[in-house]
Amino acid sequence: MKILILGAGQVGSSAAYHLSREEANEVTVVDTRADVLRELQDRLDIRTVVGHAAYPDVLERAGASDADIVVALTDTDETNMVACQIAYTSFRTPTKIARIRAAEYMRADNLFTHDAIPIDVRISPEQLVCSHVEQLILYPGSSHVLDFADGRVRLVGVKADRGGLLVGQRIATLKDHIPNTEGRIAAIYRNGKATLPKGDTVIQEGDEVFFIADRKDVRVFMSEMRRLEDPVRRVVIAGGGNIGVRLALALENTNQVKIIERDQQRARRISERLNKAIVLVGDAADEELLLEENIDNVDVFCALTNSEEANILSSMLAKRLGAHKVMALINRPSYVDLVESGSIDIAISPQQITIGSLLAHVRRGDVVKVHSLRRGAAEAMEAIAHGDKDSSRVVGRKIEDIELPMGTAILAIVRGDQVIIAHHDTLIETDDHIILFMTDRRKIENLESLFQVGVSFV
């Protein structure tokens, strides 16, 4: 698949890294900064073109005429929209994906049609990050909360501790603990290494456990891994940027929310947009300010400024002063594991959260949703089974008879309104939504081939 990425910023570079690792993809990156492209080309097997992403001659040099997908990820919404318009008008590029940051554009659905601005998929990293943090706050104690099947099924990651009912016991005893619920443990990460669990696997304190369950049963399953935490009430957000304001708007009706913003004029504009949240002017790394705001009574401190150094420092300070849980927005993937091993509870990686939205449109077969995990090493996916027993390698077969790649498990099946937790003898039917977990995404091409029908299905 020929993929044209416009913009070599943090999101664009991350997309190039993930997409170029798959042998089936030919990736070209366009940016105005020759030095950034040169550095990318030294690390990745990609082609680069220096120039403005929305100029027709630059797109032509980059290969837009035979590209399968254009992914516009520059820092400017207008550049991304114009680039998609030219890709469609001049080159008839089949799929056009654009990063749109402004909420005003995202709300205007009638703008994005082939008769207006021909963008097939709009991605807002800010909105994705906001939704991610919101889910973590909704389920205190979780490290990941991933939606599938329009939110009916959730894949949740939690760190097992001694307060969990299943800790120290075999997984097979889970049914005895919660007999009237359906769920399954998808994977266990112990000392950084992944295993697909079996019935005799024993959950140990410190394991990161991923489980899948119906939305209504998530808290019950969490109690098996760790003692349930009290609901979050008080939230402090450091940074009044797009993400911070979106999060405050999402939480202010159910939580006590305060935003700390350094710029006085911006703080005034933010306060006019919010109804209940309190806006404070100051530095989130100011110890006196945090103490004045009773940081030791705060349930969650979210550092969401544009500076990851400021996010790390303010989060560490808030934790030392008594905040129950701290989260920090970290742009450099290499920092994520480093800070989570210290006093910061959760490192939020915008690239990691955003890449899944792109991968869902690049995967072969009918893929509905993709979540990238463990810095891109693992992947959770929702795919639709098409065809029949003669044309498909999954339809009409029991799970135990499907040749899944090593490290891959089918977790659940959504059939109409029914959620079915997968067992070895579960039969796959046409149009089933199948939810899978891969501990090794290098096997993705083998998995994709399972969901292709005959030789003509793409």
C-alpha positions as CSV (number, residue, x, y, z in Angstrom):
1,M,0.0,0.0,0.0
2,K,1.4,3.4,-1.0
3,I,0.9,5.9,1.8
4,L,1.7,9.6,1.6
5,I,2.2,11.4,5.0
6,L,2.1,15.2,5.0
7,G,3.9,16.7,8.0
8,A,6.9,15.3,9.9
9,G,6.0,16.6,13.3
10,Q,5.5,14.4,16.3
11,V,2.3,12.8,15.1
12,G,3.6,12.5,11.5
13,S,6.9,11.0,12.5
14,S,5.2,8.5,14.8
15,A,2.8,7.5,11.9
16,A,5.8,7.1,9.6
17,Y,7.6,4.9,12.1
18,H,4.6,2.6,12.7
19,L,3.5,2.3,9.1
20,S,6.9,1.8,7.5
21,R,7.6,-1.1,9.8
22,E,5.1,-3.2,7.9
23,E,6.6,-4.7,4.7
24,A,3.4,-4.2,2.6
25,N,3.6,-0.4,3.0
26,E,5.6,2.1,0.9
27,V,5.7,5.4,2.9
28,T,6.6,8.8,1.6
29,V,6.8,11.8,4.0
30,V,6.5,15.5,3.0
31,D,7.7,18.4,5.1
32,T,9.3,21.8,4.6
33,R,12.2,21.0,6.9
34,A,14.9,19.2,5.1
35,D,16.9,18.4,8.3
36,V,13.9,16.7,10.0
37,L,13.3,14.6,6.9
38,R,17.0,13.7,6.7
39,E,16.9,12.5,10.3
40,L,13.7,10.5,9.6
41,Q,15.2,8.9,6.5
42,D,18.3,7.8,8.5
43,R,16.1,5.9,10.9
44,L,13.3,4.6,8.7
45,D,12.9,2.9,5.3
46,I,10.9,5.7,3.8
47,R,11.1,8.2,0.9
48,T,11.0,11.9,1.7
49,V,10.1,15.0,-0.3
50,V,10.9,18.6,0.8
51,G,8.1,21.1,0.1
52,H,4.8,22.6,1.2
53,A,2.3,19.8,1.8
54,A,-0.6,21.6,-0.1
55,Y,1.3,22.6,-3.3
56,P,0.1,20.5,-6.3
57,D,3.7,20.1,-7.7
58,V,5.0,18.9,-4.3
59,L,2.2,16.3,-4.0
60,E,2.9,15.2,-7.6
61,R,6.6,14.8,-6.8
62,A,5.6,12.8,-3.7
63,G,3.6,10.3,-5.7
64,A,0.0,11.4,-5.0
65,S,-1.0,10.2,-8.5
66,D,-0.7,6.6,-7.4
67,A,-1.0,6.8,-3.6
68,D,-3.6,4.7,-1.9
69,I,-3.9,7.0,1.1
70,V,-3.0,10.6,1.9
71,V,-2.6,11.3,5.6
72,A,-2.4,15.1,6.2
73,L,-0.8,15.6,9.7
74,T,0.7,19.1,9.5
75,D,0.2,21.5,12.4
76,T,-2.2,23.6,10.4
77,D,-5.8,22.5,9.9
78,E,-6.2,24.6,6.7
79,T,-3.1,23.2,5.1
80,N,-4.4,19.7,5.8
81,M,-7.8,20.4,4.3
82,V,-6.4,22.1,1.2
83,A,-4.0,19.2,0.7
84,C,-6.8,16.6,0.8
85,Q,-8.8,18.8,-1.6
86,I,-6.0,18.8,-4.1
87,A,-5.2,15.1,-3.6
88,Y,-8.8,14.4,-4.6
89,T,-9.3,17.0,-7.3
90,S,-6.0,16.6,-9.1
91,F,-5.0,13.0,-8.3
92,R,-8.2,11.2,-7.3
93,T,-6.5,9.7,-4.2
94,P,-9.0,7.1,-2.9
95,T,-8.6,7.7,0.9
96,K,-7.9,11.0,2.5
97,I,-7.2,11.4,6.3
98,A,-6.7,14.7,7.9
99,R,-5.7,16.0,11.3
100,I,-8.2,18.6,12.4
101,R,-7.5,20.3,15.7
102,A,-10.1,23.1,15.8
103,A,-13.4,21.9,17.5
104,E,-15.3,24.3,15.2
105,Y,-14.2,22.4,12.2
106,M,-14.8,19.0,13.8
107,R,-18.4,19.9,14.6
108,A,-19.2,20.9,11.0
109,D,-20.0,17.5,9.4
110,N,-21.6,19.0,6.3
111,L,-18.2,20.5,5.3
112,F,-16.5,17.2,4.8
113,T,-18.1,15.5,1.8
114,H,-16.8,14.9,-1.7
115,D,-19.0,17.8,-2.9
116,A,-17.3,20.2,-0.4
117,I,-14.0,19.3,1.4
118,P,-13.3,15.6,0.4
119,I,-11.9,14.3,3.7
120,D,-12.8,10.7,4.5
121,V,-11.5,10.5,8.0
122,R,-10.9,13.4,10.5
123,I,-8.5,12.8,13.3
124,S,-8.3,15.1,16.3
125,P,-5.4,14.0,18.6
126,E,-6.6,16.5,21.2
127,Q,-10.0,14.9,21.3
128,L,-8.6,11.4,21.4
129,V,-6.3,12.3,24.3
130,C,-9.1,14.0,26.1
131,S,-11.4,10.9,25.7
132,H,-8.5,8.7,26.9
133,V,-7.9,10.7,30.1
134,E,-11.6,10.9,30.7
135,Q,-11.9,7.1,30.6
136,L,-9.0,6.7,33.0
137,I,-10.7,9.1,35.4
138,L,-14.0,7.2,35.1
139,Y,-12.2,3.9,36.0
140,P,-9.7,4.9,38.7
141,G,-6.9,2.3,39.0
142,S,-6.8,1.5,35.3
143,S,-3.9,2.2,33.0
144,H,-5.8,1.6,29.8
145,V,-9.5,1.7,28.9
146,L,-10.2,0.8,25.3
147,D,-13.6,0.8,23.6
148,F,-14.8,-1.7,21.1
149,A,-18.2,-2.3,19.4
150,D,-19.3,1.3,20.0
151,G,-18.4,1.1,23.7
152,R,-20.3,-2.1,24.5
153,V,-17.1,-4.0,25.2
154,R,-14.0,-2.7,26.9
155,L,-10.4,-3.9,27.1
156,V,-9.0,-2.6,30.4
157,G,-5.4,-2.7,31.7
158,V,-4.8,-2.7,35.4
159,K,-1.8,-3.2,37.7
160,A,-2.5,-6.2,40.0
161,D,-1.9,-5.6,43.7
162,R,-2.4,-7.5,46.9
163,G,-5.9,-6.1,47.4
164,G,-7.2,-8.0,44.3
165,L,-9.3,-11.1,44.9
166,L,-7.6,-13.1,42.1
167,V,-4.0,-12.1,43.0
168,G,-2.0,-15.2,44.0
169,Q,-4.6,-17.5,42.5
170,R,-5.0,-19.4,39.2
171,I,-7.0,-17.7,36.5
172,A,-9.2,-20.8,36.2
173,T,-10.8,-19.8,39.6
174,L,-12.1,-16.5,38.1
175,K,-15.4,-18.1,37.2
176,D,-15.9,-19.2,40.9
177,H,-15.3,-15.6,42.1
178,I,-17.8,-13.9,39.7
179,P,-20.0,-16.7,38.3
180,N,-22.7,-14.4,36.7
181,T,-20.4,-12.3,34.6
182,E,-18.6,-12.9,31.3
183,G,-15.1,-11.7,30.7
184,R,-11.6,-12.9,29.8
185,I,-8.0,-12.1,30.7
186,A,-6.4,-11.2,27.4
187,A,-2.7,-10.8,28.3
188,I,-0.4,-10.4,31.3
189,Y,2.8,-8.3,31.2
190,R,5.3,-9.4,33.9
191,N,8.7,-7.7,34.1
192,G,8.0,-6.2,30.7
193,K,7.4,-9.5,29.0
194,A,4.0,-10.5,27.6
195,T,2.3,-13.9,28.0
196,L,-1.1,-15.1,26.8
197,P,-2.6,-16.6,30.0
198,K,-3.8,-20.2,30.5
199,G,-6.1,-21.5,33.1
200,D,-3.3,-22.5,35.4
201,T,-1.5,-19.1,35.1
202,V,-1.2,-17.4,38.5
203,I,-1.7,-13.7,38.8
204,Q,1.1,-12.1,40.7
205,E,1.3,-8.7,42.5
206,G,2.8,-6.1,40.1
207,D,1.5,-7.8,36.9
208,E,-0.1,-5.6,34.3
209,V,-3.3,-7.5,33.4
210,F,-5.4,-6.7,30.3
211,F,-8.9,-8.1,30.5
212,I,-12.0,-7.8,28.2
213,A,-15.5,-7.5,29.6
214,D,-19.0,-6.1,28.9
215,R,-19.0,-2.5,29.9
216,K,-21.3,-3.1,32.8
217,D,-19.0,-5.7,34.3
218,V,-15.7,-3.8,34.1
219,R,-15.6,-2.7,37.8
220,V,-16.4,-6.2,39.0
221,F,-13.4,-7.5,37.0
222,M,-11.2,-4.7,38.2
223,S,-11.9,-5.8,41.8
224,E,-10.4,-9.2,41.0
225,M,-7.0,-7.5,40.2
226,R,-6.9,-4.7,42.8
227,R,-8.9,-3.0,45.5
228,L,-11.4,-0.7,43.9
229,E,-10.6,3.0,44.4
230,D,-13.1,5.6,45.3
231,P,-14.7,7.6,42.4
232,V,-12.7,10.7,41.4
233,R,-14.2,13.9,42.6
234,R,-11.5,16.6,42.6
235,V,-9.4,17.1,39.5
236,V,-6.7,19.7,38.8
237,I,-5.6,20.3,35.2
238,A,-2.2,22.0,34.5
239,G,-2.4,23.8,31.2
240,G,-5.3,25.6,29.5
241,G,-4.5,24.5,25.9
242,N,-6.9,22.6,23.6
243,I,-6.6,19.3,25.6
244,G,-6.9,20.9,29.0
245,V,-10.0,22.9,28.1
246,R,-11.7,20.0,26.4
247,L,-11.1,17.8,29.5
248,A,-12.4,20.5,31.8
249,L,-15.6,20.9,29.7
250,A,-16.1,17.1,29.7
251,L,-15.6,16.8,33.5
252,E,-17.0,20.0,35.0
253,N,-20.5,18.8,35.4
254,T,-19.5,15.6,37.3
255,N,-16.3,16.7,39.1
256,Q,-14.8,19.6,40.9
257,V,-12.4,20.9,38.3
258,K,-9.6,23.5,38.5
259,I,-7.4,24.6,35.6
260,I,-4.0,26.3,36.2
261,E,-2.9,28.5,33.3
262,R,0.1,30.8,33.2
263,D,-1.1,33.3,30.6
264,Q,-3.5,35.7,32.2
265,Q,-5.3,36.7,28.9
266,R,-5.8,33.0,27.9
267,A,-7.0,32.2,31.5
268,R,-9.7,34.9,31.1
269,R,-10.8,33.5,27.7
270,I,-11.0,30.0,29.2
271,S,-13.0,31.1,32.1
272,E,-15.6,32.5,29.7
273,R,-16.0,29.1,28.0
274,L,-16.4,27.1,31.2
275,N,-19.5,27.0,33.4
276,K,-18.4,25.4,36.7
277,A,-14.7,24.8,36.5
278,I,-12.4,27.3,38.3
279,V,-9.5,28.9,36.3
280,L,-6.4,29.9,38.3
281,V,-3.6,32.1,36.9
282,G,-0.2,30.7,37.8
283,D,2.6,28.2,37.4
284,A,1.6,24.5,38.0
285,A,5.1,23.9,39.3
286,D,4.7,26.6,41.9
287,E,4.8,24.8,45.3
288,E,3.0,27.6,47.1
289,L,0.1,27.7,44.6
290,L,-0.4,23.9,44.8
291,L,-0.4,24.0,48.6
292,E,-2.8,26.9,48.6
293,E,-5.1,24.8,46.4
294,N,-4.9,21.9,48.8
295,I,-3.2,19.6,46.4
296,D,-3.1,16.8,49.1
297,N,-6.9,16.6,48.7
298,V,-6.8,16.2,44.9
299,D,-7.8,12.9,43.4
300,V,-6.2,13.4,40.0
301,F,-3.6,15.9,38.8
302,C,-3.3,16.1,35.0
303,A,-0.3,17.9,33.5
304,L,-1.4,18.7,29.9
305,T,0.8,21.7,28.9
306,N,2.8,21.8,25.6
307,S,6.0,21.3,27.5
308,E,6.7,17.7,28.6
309,E,9.5,18.9,30.9
310,A,7.0,21.1,32.7
311,N,4.5,18.3,32.8
312,I,7.0,15.9,34.3
313,L,8.2,18.4,37.0
314,S,4.7,19.6,38.0
315,S,3.4,16.1,38.2
316,M,6.3,15.0,40.4
317,L,5.8,18.0,42.6
318,A,2.1,17.4,42.9
319,K,2.7,13.7,43.8
320,R,5.3,14.7,46.5
321,L,2.8,17.2,48.0
322,G,0.1,14.6,48.3
323,A,-2.0,14.3,45.1
324,H,-3.5,10.8,45.0
325,K,-2.8,10.2,41.3
326,V,-0.8,12.2,38.8
327,M,-0.9,12.0,35.0
328,A,1.5,13.7,32.6
329,L,1.3,14.3,28.8
330,I,4.6,13.0,27.3
331,N,5.4,13.5,23.7
332,R,8.6,11.5,23.5
333,P,7.8,7.8,23.5
334,S,11.2,7.0,25.0
335,Y,10.2,9.0,28.1
336,V,7.0,7.1,28.8
337,D,8.5,4.0,30.5
338,L,11.1,6.1,32.2
339,V,8.6,8.4,34.0
340,E,6.1,5.6,34.8
341,S,8.8,3.8,36.7
342,G,9.1,6.8,39.0
343,S,6.6,8.9,40.8
344,I,4.3,9.6,37.9
345,D,1.3,7.2,37.8
346,I,0.4,7.4,34.1
347,A,2.3,8.8,31.2
348,I,-0.1,9.9,28.3
349,S,1.4,9.5,24.8
350,P,-0.6,11.4,22.2
351,Q,1.2,9.5,19.4
352,Q,0.3,6.1,20.9
353,I,-3.3,7.1,21.3
354,T,-3.5,8.7,17.8
355,I,-1.8,6.0,15.8
356,G,-4.7,3.5,16.3
357,S,-7.0,5.8,14.4
358,L,-4.7,5.7,11.4
359,L,-4.0,2.0,11.5
360,A,-7.7,1.1,11.3
361,H,-7.8,2.7,7.9
362,V,-4.5,1.1,6.7
363,R,-5.2,-2.5,7.7
364,R,-6.3,-4.9,4.9
365,G,-9.6,-6.6,5.6
366,D,-12.6,-4.9,7.2
367,V,-11.0,-3.4,10.3
368,V,-13.3,-1.2,12.5
369,K,-10.9,-0.2,15.3
370,V,-7.3,-0.5,16.3
371,H,-5.6,0.3,19.6
372,S,-1.8,0.4,19.7
373,L,-0.3,-0.7,23.0
374,R,3.1,-1.1,24.8
375,R,4.8,1.6,22.6
376,G,3.5,-0.1,19.4
377,A,4.7,-3.7,20.3
378,A,1.2,-4.9,20.9
379,E,-2.2,-4.2,19.3
380,A,-5.8,-4.8,20.0
381,M,-8.1,-4.9,17.0
382,E,-11.8,-5.2,16.0
383,A,-12.3,-6.8,12.6
384,I,-15.5,-7.9,10.8
385,A,-15.6,-11.5,9.4
386,H,-17.0,-11.7,5.8
387,G,-17.7,-14.5,3.3
388,D,-18.5,-18.1,4.1
389,K,-16.7,-21.3,4.9
390,D,-15.5,-21.7,1.4
391,S,-14.1,-18.1,0.9
392,S,-13.1,-17.2,4.4
393,R,-10.4,-18.6,6.7
394,V,-12.5,-17.7,9.9
395,V,-16.2,-17.9,9.0
396,G,-17.8,-21.2,9.8
397,R,-14.9,-22.4,12.0
398,K,-14.4,-22.8,15.7
399,I,-11.8,-20.7,17.3
400,E,-9.6,-23.7,18.1
401,D,-9.5,-24.5,14.3
402,I,-8.3,-21.1,13.2
403,E,-4.6,-20.8,12.6
404,L,-3.9,-17.6,14.6
405,P,-0.3,-16.1,14.5
406,M,1.8,-16.8,17.6
407,G,0.9,-14.5,20.4
408,T,-2.6,-13.7,19.1
409,A,-5.9,-14.4,20.9
410,I,-9.5,-13.9,19.9
411,L,-11.1,-12.4,23.0
412,A,-14.7,-11.6,22.2
413,I,-17.3,-11.6,19.4
414,V,-20.1,-9.1,18.9
415,R,-23.0,-10.5,17.0
416,G,-25.8,-8.0,16.6
417,D,-26.7,-6.9,20.1
418,Q,-25.0,-9.9,21.7
419,V,-21.6,-9.9,23.3
420,I,-20.0,-13.3,23.3
421,I,-16.8,-13.9,25.3
422,A,-14.7,-16.2,23.1
423,H,-14.0,-19.9,24.1
424,H,-12.1,-22.5,22.1
425,D,-15.3,-24.0,20.7
426,T,-17.0,-20.7,19.7
427,L,-18.1,-20.7,16.1
428,I,-17.4,-17.6,13.9
429,E,-20.4,-16.5,11.8
430,T,-20.6,-14.0,8.8
431,D,-20.6,-10.3,9.9
432,D,-19.3,-11.1,13.4
433,H,-17.2,-8.3,14.9
434,I,-14.2,-10.1,16.3
435,I,-12.0,-8.5,18.9
436,L,-8.4,-9.7,19.0
437,F,-5.2,-9.0,21.0
438,M,-1.7,-9.4,19.6
439,T,1.3,-9.4,21.9
440,D,3.6,-9.2,18.8
441,R,2.3,-6.9,16.1
442,R,5.1,-8.0,13.7
443,K,2.7,-10.8,12.8
444,I,0.1,-8.4,11.6
445,E,0.3,-9.4,8.0
446,N,-0.5,-13.0,8.9
447,L,-3.5,-11.8,10.9
448,E,-4.7,-9.5,8.1
449,S,-4.8,-12.4,5.7
450,L,-7.3,-14.3,7.9
451,F,-9.9,-11.6,7.3
452,Q,-9.5,-11.3,3.6
453,V,-12.1,-13.1,1.5
454,G,-10.8,-15.0,-1.6
455,V,-8.3,-13.1,-3.8
456,S,-10.3,-10.0,-4.5
457,F,-11.3,-8.8,-1.0
458,V,-9.3,-5.8,0.1
